[in-house]
Amino acid sequence: MKLNEEFLNSMHEAMVLLRTRGPAEATAAIQRALRGEGTRPTNGMSDVTVSSPVDAPRYRTNRYDVPPCATERVRTDVEDRGHFSTHAYSNAAGRREYRLYVPAGTASTPMPLVVMLHGCTQDADDFAAGTRMNALAERHRFLVAYPVQPKQANPSKCWNWFRPGDQSRERGEPSLIAGITREIIATHDVDPTRVYVAGLSAGGAMAAIMISEYPELYAAAGVHSGLAARCAHNLPSALAAMKGGTHPAEARRTQCDSFAPQRPMIVFHGDADATVHLSNAARIVRGFEKQHEGVDKECRRGAGRRDCTVDRLVSCGGVDAELWTIHGAPHAWAGGSSRGSYTDASGPDASAEMLRFFLEHPQP
């Protein structure tokens, strides 16, 4: 086939679609080009410009760019206009690649940073597509980092949250994730008081470890369908914890002992999760309690969205938490896009709610 301008435009369209919509859309564009059908107009724009329609929230902003109501939504076209690049970090524990999204334009003030830890079988691009966190980053001006767990470290690409060597500060995988975070802070205009960590499933379990081991680095954490820090010490105990069992050492912890939470947390879990039992959500927020019975519980119902119960909690040290129980939800990122794996589009928008909670809780 002659490489004429139309064919080159089609290839450009395919590359943009691969980045913004996923491999299925990109493959379709390549097939159209091979059939000689040319590029497909998108939303009335030029043939080589592709926008990605996302049902994402648009917010009014204050000086911290905090979304005041993450459940108010309008449909808007969002394109990843920023820079999504691949980097690598190494230390004595090994080497990990990570993807970094930097929103377009020049920031007038230092920006927040959200570190996103994917679940098993996922990677950075899959997790970014499913959570749509880059679209939020573009709109609300923050950076997003996606550390990547390779198959060499775990055959299913799970973060090894259940291994003692990967549960402690400055050891194993926590040291790699913290090192990536510090590297981004050092090389970009990041506000060190607004650095956050979040994850799904095994990534959520690792996020719980990170906020426990590095309270001076992360201002708050988001755990979706995950497990409490150090609730397992090997693979059998990890499988038991996922089914709702409790490790004896973890069961002995009391509300205000040395494991009392030091930083705010927001937790999401579906009550129909067949992979990680719902009881793990309560263990994550152990040490947080309701301030006033009945006052800090909210039942949310929305047309076309799953019902959920939101408990607002506080620790004996005055640290805030939110627990979102999503009724009928499976093991999947709530409100996520079908472009990524393990997403539930009918759930509340976990990405937007995490962002709202994070930006309400900078470091003291």
SEMIDREN-346355 format. One record per residue (C-alpha): x, y negated, z negated. Coordinates in pm, whole numbers, m for minus. Each point is the difference from the previous one (the first is absolute). Example, Ala and Ser with C-alpha at 12.3 -4.5 7.8 and 13.67 -1.06 7.14 Angstrom:
! residues 2
{east=1230	north=450	up=m780}
{east=137	north=m344	up=66}
***
This chain:
! residues 364
{east=0	north=0	up=0}
{east=125	north=m346	up=86}
{east=75	north=m204	up=m312}
{east=m209	north=m298	up=103}
{east=m115	north=m277	up=m229}
{east=m334	north=168	up=m72}
{east=169	north=323	up=m113}
{east=244	north=m191	up=m223}
{east=m293	north=m188	up=m152}
{east=m166	north=336	up=m71}
{east=310	north=128	up=m174}
{east=15	north=m316	up=m209}
{east=m363	north=49	up=m94}
{east=77	north=359	up=m105}
{east=285	north=m113	up=m226}
{east=m216	north=m261	up=m168}
{east=m280	north=253	up=m48}
{east=243	north=249	up=m152}
{east=94	north=m261	up=m260}
{east=m347	north=m138	up=m69}
{east=m248	north=281	up=67}
{east=190	north=326	up=2}
{east=120	north=273	up=239}
{east=m344	north=94	up=135}
{east=m67	north=m349	up=137}
{east=356	north=m26	up=134}
{east=m29	north=336	up=178}
{east=m327	north=m109	up=160}
{east=170	north=m315	up=132}
{east=285	north=204	up=150}
{east=m247	north=237	up=166}
{east=m187	north=m295	up=151}
{east=329	north=m134	up=137}
{east=90	north=334	up=157}
{east=m341	north=10	up=164}
{east=67	north=m347	up=138}
{east=m285	north=m161	up=m194}
{east=216	north=m277	up=m147}
{east=m45	north=m170	up=m335}
{east=m330	north=m25	up=m178}
{east=m118	north=m350	up=m98}
{east=m31	north=m32	up=m374}
{east=m242	north=m244	up=m163}
{east=22	north=m234	up=296}
{east=373	north=m50	up=m49}
{east=276	north=46	up=257}
{east=83	north=349	up=118}
{east=320	north=25	up=m202}
{east=m129	north=m145	up=m327}
{east=m173	north=247	up=m229}
{east=m185	north=m99	up=m316}
{east=m102	north=253	up=m263}
{east=m354	north=m45	up=m128}
{east=1	north=70	up=m372}
{east=m292	north=m20	up=m235}
{east=214	north=m177	up=m256}
{east=m84	north=m263	up=m261}
{east=70	north=m369	up=54}
{east=40	north=m206	up=m314}
{east=11	north=m353	up=m120}
{east=336	north=m63	up=m164}
{east=143	north=m175	up=m302}
{east=363	north=m88	up=m67}
{east=88	north=368	up=m57}
{east=m202	north=102	up=309}
{east=m212	north=224	up=m222}
{east=m315	north=146	up=162}
{east=m275	north=m115	up=m241}
{east=m250	north=261	up=117}
{east=140	north=297	up=184}
{east=m344	north=138	up=81}
{east=m103	north=m292	up=222}
{east=74	north=114	up=355}
{east=m26	north=m135	up=349}
{east=101	north=180	up=317}
{east=306	north=m157	up=154}
{east=263	north=91	up=256}
{east=335	north=56	up=m169}
{east=322	north=58	up=187}
{east=328	north=100	up=m161}
{east=184	north=m310	up=111}
{east=282	north=35	up=m247}
{east=320	north=204	up=11}
{east=m23	north=372	up=m89}
{east=354	north=135	up=m17}
{east=188	north=308	up=m119}
{east=281	north=m13	up=m257}
{east=192	north=242	up=m220}
{east=126	north=m11	up=m358}
{east=258	north=229	up=m162}
{east=131	north=57	up=m350}
{east=140	north=290	up=m202}
{east=m340	north=175	up=11}
{east=m11	north=9	up=379}
{east=m140	north=m198	up=291}
{east=m350	north=m109	up=93}
{east=m131	north=m188	up=299}
{east=m272	north=m256	up=m47}
{east=m224	north=m210	up=220}
{east=m40	north=m369	up=m82}
{east=m280	north=m226	up=119}
{east=76	north=m374	up=m4}
{east=m289	north=m228	up=101}
{east=46	north=m237	up=292}
{east=106	north=m361	up=m52}
{east=205	north=m171	up=m265}
{east=m103	north=16	up=m364}
{east=m14	north=m328	up=m189}
{east=40	north=181	up=m334}
{east=146	north=337	up=m102}
{east=m239	north=284	up=87}
{east=m127	north=297	up=m202}
{east=122	north=352	up=82}
{east=m210	north=318	up=m11}
{east=184	north=335	up=9}
{east=m226	north=274	up=141}
{east=74	north=370	up=m67}
{east=m165	north=240	up=243}
{east=m155	north=336	up=m87}
{east=100	north=351	up=105}
{east=28	north=70	up=376}
{east=m18	north=m376	up=69}
{east=264	north=m248	up=112}
{east=34	north=m377	up=m4}
{east=m181	north=m68	up=328}
{east=m287	north=234	up=m88}
{east=m40	north=m159	up=m344}
{east=19	north=m354	up=138}
{east=m267	north=81	up=259}
{east=m231	north=169	up=m249}
{east=20	north=m262	up=m275}
{east=7	north=m301	up=239}
{east=230	north=m170	up=m248}
{east=192	north=m174	up=281}
{east=m314	north=m180	up=113}
{east=m52	north=m126	up=m355}
{east=367	north=m100	up=m15}
{east=m38	north=m204	up=318}
{east=m305	north=m179	up=m133}
{east=116	north=m59	up=m357}
{east=375	north=m44	up=53}
{east=183	north=280	up=m178}
{east=255	north=268	up=92}
{east=m75	north=372	up=4}
{east=263	north=274	up=m36}
{east=m65	north=367	up=78}
{east=276	north=231	up=m130}
{east=6	north=329	up=193}
{east=34	north=343	up=m159}
{east=166	north=234	up=253}
{east=m60	north=374	up=40}
{east=355	north=62	up=m118}
{east=m101	north=m127	up=m345}
{east=m336	north=182	up=m5}
{east=m138	north=232	up=271}
{east=m341	north=m172	up=m20}
{east=157	north=m348	up=m25}
{east=m139	north=m38	up=m353}
{east=176	north=m222	up=m250}
{east=140	north=234	up=m267}
{east=m190	north=m154	up=m292}
{east=m4	north=333	up=m189}
{east=378	north=56	up=m19}
{east=180	north=m124	up=m315}
{east=286	north=m132	up=214}
{east=m245	north=m222	up=189}
{east=m191	north=m141	up=m297}
{east=253	north=m223	up=m171}
{east=145	north=m344	up=46}
{east=308	north=m27	up=222}
{east=m16	north=368	up=91}
{east=m118	north=183	up=308}
{east=m284	north=m137	up=208}
{east=m98	north=m279	up=m245}
{east=351	north=m145	up=40}
{east=m38	north=8	up=380}
{east=m340	north=m172	up=m6}
{east=125	north=m261	up=m248}
{east=311	north=m50	up=213}
{east=m212	north=m63	up=310}
{east=m207	north=m249	up=m197}
{east=305	north=m186	up=m127}
{east=154	north=m4	up=347}
{east=m309	north=m168	up=147}
{east=m10	north=m254	up=m283}
{east=367	north=m81	up=66}
{east=m33	north=m31	up=379}
{east=m340	north=m169	up=35}
{east=m180	north=m295	up=m155}
{east=m188	north=204	up=m262}
{east=m160	north=m133	up=m317}
{east=150	north=233	up=m265}
{east=m297	north=m59	up=m231}
{east=m240	north=146	up=258}
{east=146	north=338	up=95}
{east=m242	north=294	up=m11}
{east=m3	north=374	up=65}
{east=m286	north=221	up=119}
{east=m48	north=350	up=134}
{east=m234	north=280	up=101}
{east=m2	north=351	up=m150}
{east=367	north=101	up=m47}
{east=86	north=m362	up=83}
{east=m247	north=m112	up=m266}
{east=165	north=228	up=m253}
{east=337	north=m150	up=92}
{east=m146	north=m352	up=m28}
{east=m105	north=86	up=m357}
{east=358	north=105	up=m72}
{east=142	north=m317	up=157}
{east=m215	north=m239	up=m207}
{east=88	north=198	up=m314}
{east=375	north=8	up=67}
{east=44	north=m346	up=156}
{east=m237	north=m243	up=m178}
{east=247	north=m284	up=57}
{east=m5	north=60	up=377}
{east=m369	north=57	up=75}
{east=m273	north=m231	up=m128}
{east=m284	north=251	up=48}
{east=m78	north=335	up=160}
{east=m278	north=157	up=204}
{east=m60	north=376	up=m19}
{east=m244	north=162	up=243}
{east=m92	north=367	up=m54}
{east=320	north=49	up=m196}
{east=128	north=131	up=m332}
{east=149	north=m140	up=m319}
{east=375	north=m41	up=m42}
{east=179	north=307	up=m132}
{east=m316	north=214	up=m16}
{east=196	north=292	up=151}
{east=357	north=134	up=m14}
{east=5	north=253	up=286}
{east=m215	north=125	up=287}
{east=m226	north=233	up=m208}
{east=m75	north=m274	up=m253}
{east=m59	north=m243	up=288}
{east=m259	north=232	up=153}
{east=m162	north=42	up=m342}
{east=m14	north=m378	up=m49}
{east=m156	north=m47	up=343}
{east=m276	north=242	up=m101}
{east=m65	north=m192	up=m321}
{east=232	north=175	up=m243}
{east=210	north=m191	up=m252}
{east=368	north=41	up=m78}
{east=45	north=50	up=m380}
{east=244	north=m292	up=m38}
{east=m233	north=m230	up=192}
{east=m297	north=107	up=m215}
{east=177	north=m111	up=m320}
{east=26	north=m363	up=105}
{east=m212	north=m246	up=m193}
{east=m148	north=m330	up=101}
{east=272	north=m229	up=m141}
{east=307	north=224	up=m6}
{east=323	north=m53	up=194}
{east=m184	north=78	up=325}
{east=m238	north=m296	up=m38}
{east=m41	north=m178	up=335}
{east=218	north=m303	up=60}
{east=m143	north=m122	up=332}
{east=m349	north=m30	up=152}
{east=m136	north=288	up=208}
{east=m289	north=51	up=241}
{east=m107	north=360	up=60}
{east=m231	north=147	up=267}
{east=m127	north=358	up=0}
{east=m286	north=182	up=171}
{east=m215	north=220	up=m222}
{east=m25	north=255	up=285}
{east=379	north=26	up=37}
{east=79	north=370	up=45}
{east=378	north=m52	up=13}
{east=74	north=m207	up=m313}
{east=m259	north=36	up=m275}
{east=m179	north=m314	up=m116}
{east=123	north=52	up=m357}
{east=342	north=m118	up=113}
{east=m134	north=m354	up=46}
{east=m89	north=m18	up=m369}
{east=350	north=121	up=m90}
{east=158	north=m274	up=210}
{east=m182	north=m268	up=m200}
{east=59	north=165	up=m338}
{east=99	north=m282	up=m233}
{east=m256	north=m231	up=159}
{east=m343	north=m26	up=m163}
{east=m326	north=m182	up=61}
{east=m17	north=m333	up=m180}
{east=m377	north=4	up=m50}
{east=m219	north=304	up=58}
{east=m232	north=m57	up=295}
{east=137	north=m346	up=81}
{east=305	north=100	up=201}
{east=m166	north=266	up=215}
{east=m140	north=m93	up=339}
{east=m196	north=222	up=238}
{east=38	north=m108	up=362}
{east=m236	north=97	up=277}
{east=26	north=m121	up=357}
{east=m178	north=77	up=325}
{east=201	north=260	up=191}
{east=260	north=26	up=m279}
{east=50	north=253	up=m275}
{east=m120	north=m90	up=m348}
{east=277	north=m48	up=m253}
{east=40	north=m73	up=m369}
{east=263	north=m256	up=m102}
{east=132	north=7	up=m356}
{east=201	north=m303	up=m112}
{east=243	north=98	up=m273}
{east=267	north=m153	up=m222}
{east=283	north=153	up=m203}
{east=72	north=m68	up=m364}
{east=276	north=m228	up=128}
{east=m240	north=m203	up=214}
{east=89	north=155	up=338}
{east=m284	north=18	up=254}
{east=m115	north=299	up=206}
{east=m285	north=91	up=232}
{east=m129	north=353	up=64}
{east=m207	north=47	up=316}
{east=m195	north=328	up=8}
{east=m136	north=45	up=353}
{east=m305	north=224	up=6}
{east=0	north=275	up=260}
{east=344	north=m97	up=132}
{east=259	north=261	up=107}
{east=379	north=m9	up=m28}
{east=44	north=m304	up=226}
{east=84	north=m371	up=1}
{east=m325	north=m189	up=m58}
{east=m104	north=m240	up=274}
{east=287	north=112	up=221}
{east=20	north=17	up=377}
{east=m43	north=323	up=196}
{east=326	north=m89	up=179}
{east=176	north=145	up=m303}
{east=m34	north=335	up=m177}
{east=m177	north=55	up=m332}
{east=m232	north=m302	up=25}
{east=m363	north=m48	up=m93}
{east=m152	north=m290	up=191}
{east=m321	north=11	up=m204}
{east=175	north=m79	up=m327}
{east=64	north=m342	up=m155}
{east=301	north=m184	up=146}
{east=279	north=128	up=m225}
{east=267	north=m201	up=183}
{east=m184	north=m329	up=m46}
{east=m89	north=75	up=m363}
{east=359	north=96	up=m79}
{east=124	north=m322	up=156}
{east=m253	north=m203	up=m196}
{east=104	north=172	up=m326}
{east=372	north=m30	up=75}
{east=m5	north=m372	up=73}
{east=m204	north=m63	up=m312}
{east=284	north=160	up=m201}
{east=346	north=m146	up=65}
{east=280	north=74	up=m243}
{east=m43	north=m198	up=m324}
***
